[in-house]
Amino acid sequence: MTSHRQPAVFAGHGSPMYAIEHNRYTEVWARLGKSLRRPDAILLISAHWVTRGVWVTAMPKPKTIHDFGGFPQELFDIQYPAPGCPALAHRVKELLETPVVLEEYEWGIDHGAWSVLKYLYPDADVPVVQLSLDGSLSTREHYELAKKLQALRDENILILGSGNVVHNLRTIHWGEDAKPFPWANEFNDFFVSEMNANHHESLINWEQFGDAAHLSVPTPEHYWPALYILALQKDDETPKVLSNGLELGSISMLTFSIQ
């Protein structure tokens, strides 16, 4: 990787509780934030913002969104007051060469974003812009769209995807002794193996992996952000697994970087 290029990072964000319960995954995020060259801003693709069309936050002061229910009040009390960056929002719109809605009022920084960012940059002093996931696009279309963002890495913008390669809430087990389902292990291992071999095509066509794939990705919004990061890989770069593991039976905590 050239010395001036920012890495691209995918974080398996897991349970919202990780925002208040430190563990080996949150420790990795904290160390990562200390090791990175400070970016001018962050472009974040979160599994928790799915829209019709492509949207990007363009407000100067995005609000903290608590887009979940049934959790302790301590989670709802968290604020992540990072500034926005309207200039980056306009730059994203320019690069994507597709109709983009500049969102200035309703959205902000959702928990898929701040649950990781609070460890990466605990002072909330790096501007954050969120890019939505257009729910009408195919996995390949998301991958191709992401490629158009490549120039941002050479402009000192950190591109961060947040989701989970394996994310099946219907089979989740909340017990501390929860063991990964065999199919969850199988698909997670498949993803890491194909990523390390630079076999992006098989990861774009993930449904062809069979039952393990469909159980691991019952809906694609948590999977897509990982493809955004893989799409940003250049020929002189390799993926690096920063943390890995399966929690609650069916949630992958894989975090990786491209650099």
C-alpha positions in Angstrom: 0.0 0.0 0.0 1.3 3.5 -0.8 2.2 5.5 2.3 -0.5 8.1 1.7 -3.4 5.8 1.0 -5.9 5.1 3.8 -6.9 1.5 4.4 -10.4 0.3 3.9 -11.9 -1.5 6.9 -14.8 -3.9 7.5 -16.0 -4.4 11.1 -18.3 -7.1 12.3 -20.3 -4.9 14.7 -22.3 -7.7 16.5 -24.7 -6.9 19.4 -25.4 -3.3 20.4 -24.4 -4.4 23.9 -20.8 -4.4 22.8 -20.9 -0.6 22.9 -21.0 -0.9 26.7 -19.5 -4.3 27.2 -15.8 -4.3 26.2 -14.5 -7.6 24.8 -11.7 -8.9 22.5 -13.4 -7.5 19.4 -13.8 -4.0 20.8 -10.2 -4.1 22.0 -9.2 -4.7 18.3 -11.2 -1.7 17.2 -9.6 0.5 19.9 -6.1 -0.6 18.9 -6.9 -0.1 15.2 -8.0 3.5 15.8 -4.6 4.2 17.5 -2.7 2.6 14.7 -4.3 4.4 11.8 -3.0 7.6 10.3 -5.7 10.2 11.3 -8.2 10.6 8.4 -9.7 13.8 7.4 -13.1 12.1 7.6 -14.8 8.7 7.6 -17.2 7.4 5.0 -19.2 4.7 6.7 -21.4 2.1 5.1 -23.7 0.6 7.8 -26.0 -2.4 7.5 -28.6 -0.4 9.4 -29.3 2.2 6.7 -31.1 0.6 3.8 -33.0 3.0 1.4 -34.7 3.2 -1.9 -32.0 4.8 -4.1 -28.6 5.9 -2.8 -28.5 8.4 0.0 -25.6 10.1 1.8 -25.7 12.2 5.0 -24.9 15.8 4.3 -25.7 17.6 7.6 -22.9 19.4 9.5 -24.1 17.9 12.9 -25.5 14.4 12.5 -27.6 13.1 15.4 -26.9 9.9 17.2 -29.6 7.3 16.2 -30.6 4.6 18.6 -32.2 2.2 16.1 -33.0 -0.7 18.4 -35.3 -1.7 21.2 -35.3 -3.8 24.3 -31.9 -2.9 25.5 -30.7 -1.1 28.8 -31.2 2.6 29.1 -27.4 3.0 29.2 -27.3 2.2 25.5 -29.9 4.8 24.7 -28.0 7.4 26.7 -24.9 7.0 24.4 -24.2 10.0 22.2 -21.6 10.1 19.5 -21.4 13.8 18.6 -19.0 13.6 15.6 -19.4 16.4 13.1 -20.6 15.7 9.6 -18.8 16.7 6.4 -21.0 18.1 3.7 -18.0 18.5 1.4 -17.3 14.7 1.6 -21.0 14.1 0.9 -20.8 16.2 -2.3 -17.6 14.4 -3.3 -19.3 11.0 -2.9 -22.2 12.2 -5.0 -19.6 13.3 -7.7 -17.8 10.0 -7.7 -20.7 7.7 -7.8 -22.0 9.1 -11.1 -25.5 8.0 -10.2 -28.5 9.9 -8.7 -27.7 10.5 -5.0 -29.9 12.0 -2.4 -28.1 14.3 0.0 -29.8 13.6 3.3 -29.7 16.7 5.6 -32.4 16.1 8.2 -33.7 12.7 9.1 -30.7 10.3 9.4 -27.5 10.7 11.3 -25.1 8.1 12.8 -26.8 4.8 13.5 -25.7 2.1 16.0 -24.0 0.1 13.3 -21.7 3.1 13.0 -21.3 4.5 16.5 -21.0 1.1 18.3 -17.7 0.7 16.4 -16.7 4.4 16.1 -16.8 4.9 19.8 -13.8 2.6 20.1 -12.0 3.7 17.0 -12.3 7.4 17.8 -13.6 7.8 21.3 -13.4 11.6 21.2 -15.8 11.7 18.3 -13.6 14.3 16.7 -13.3 12.8 13.1 -16.1 13.9 10.8 -18.5 11.1 9.7 -20.6 10.7 6.6 -22.8 7.7 6.1 -23.6 6.1 2.7 -26.8 4.2 2.5 -27.4 0.7 1.0 -29.8 0.9 -1.9 -32.0 -2.1 -1.2 -33.0 -2.4 -4.9 -29.4 -3.2 -6.0 -28.0 -6.7 -6.5 -24.8 -7.8 -4.7 -22.8 -7.3 -7.9 -24.2 -3.8 -8.3 -23.2 -2.9 -4.8 -19.7 -4.2 -5.5 -19.4 -2.2 -8.7 -20.8 1.0 -7.0 -18.2 0.7 -4.2 -15.3 0.6 -6.8 -16.2 4.2 -7.7 -15.2 5.3 -4.2 -11.6 4.2 -4.6 -10.2 7.7 -5.1 -11.3 8.7 -1.6 -8.7 6.5 0.0 -6.0 8.7 -1.7 -7.7 11.8 -0.3 -7.2 10.7 3.3 -10.7 9.4 3.8 -11.1 6.2 5.8 -13.8 4.0 4.3 -15.4 1.8 7.0 -18.0 -0.9 6.4 -20.1 -2.2 9.3 -22.2 -5.3 9.3 -21.7 -9.1 9.9 -20.7 -11.7 7.3 -22.9 -14.2 9.2 -26.1 -12.6 10.7 -29.1 -14.7 11.5 -31.1 -13.2 14.4 -33.7 -16.0 14.2 -31.2 -18.6 15.4 -29.4 -16.4 17.9 -28.6 -17.9 21.3 -28.1 -15.3 24.1 -26.4 -17.7 26.5 -22.7 -17.1 27.3 -22.0 -20.8 26.5 -23.5 -20.5 23.0 -21.6 -22.5 20.4 -21.5 -21.6 16.8 -23.8 -23.4 14.5 -21.9 -25.7 12.1 -23.3 -23.8 9.1 -22.3 -20.5 10.5 -18.7 -21.7 10.9 -18.8 -23.2 7.5 -19.8 -20.0 5.7 -17.6 -17.8 7.8 -14.6 -20.0 7.0 -15.6 -19.9 3.3 -15.7 -16.1 3.3 -12.2 -15.8 4.9 -10.7 -18.4 2.6 -12.1 -16.9 -0.6 -11.2 -13.4 0.6 -7.6 -14.4 1.3 -7.4 -16.1 -2.2 -8.8 -12.9 -3.8 -11.8 -14.8 -5.1 -14.2 -11.9 -5.1 -16.5 -13.5 -7.7 -17.4 -16.4 -5.4 -18.2 -13.9 -2.6 -20.3 -11.8 -4.9 -22.2 -15.0 -5.9 -22.4 -16.1 -2.2 -25.8 -17.8 -2.7 -24.2 -20.5 -4.7 -22.5 -21.8 -1.6 -25.7 -23.5 -0.6 -27.7 -24.0 2.6 -24.9 -22.6 4.8 -24.9 -19.4 2.8 -28.7 -18.9 3.0 -28.8 -19.6 6.7 -25.9 -17.3 7.3 -27.3 -14.5 5.1 -31.1 -14.7 5.4 -31.2 -11.0 4.3 -28.2 -9.4 2.6 -27.9 -5.9 4.3 -25.4 -7.1 6.9 -23.3 -8.9 4.2 -23.2 -6.1 1.6 -20.8 -3.7 3.6 -18.1 -6.4 3.5 -18.3 -6.4 -0.3 -17.9 -2.6 -0.4 -14.6 -3.0 1.4 -13.4 -5.9 -0.8 -14.3 -3.9 -3.9 -11.8 -1.2 -2.8 -8.8 -3.6 -2.9 -6.1 -2.7 -5.3 -3.6 -5.0 -7.0 -0.8 -4.2 -4.6 -3.0 -4.9 -1.5 -3.9 -7.9 0.5 -6.7 -8.4 3.1 -5.7 -8.7 6.7 -8.0 -10.4 9.3 -7.9 -8.3 12.5 -10.3 -10.4 14.5 -12.6 -13.3 13.9 -15.1 -15.5 15.8 -18.7 -16.4 16.0 -20.8 -15.1 18.9 -24.4 -15.9 20.0 -24.4 -19.0 17.7 -24.9 -17.1 14.5 -23.2 -13.8 14.4 -19.8 -13.4 12.8 -17.4 -10.9 14.4 -15.0 -10.9 11.5 -13.1 -7.6 11.1 -10.6 -7.1 8.3 -8.7 -4.4 6.5 -7.5 -3.9 3.0 -4.1 -2.2 2.8 
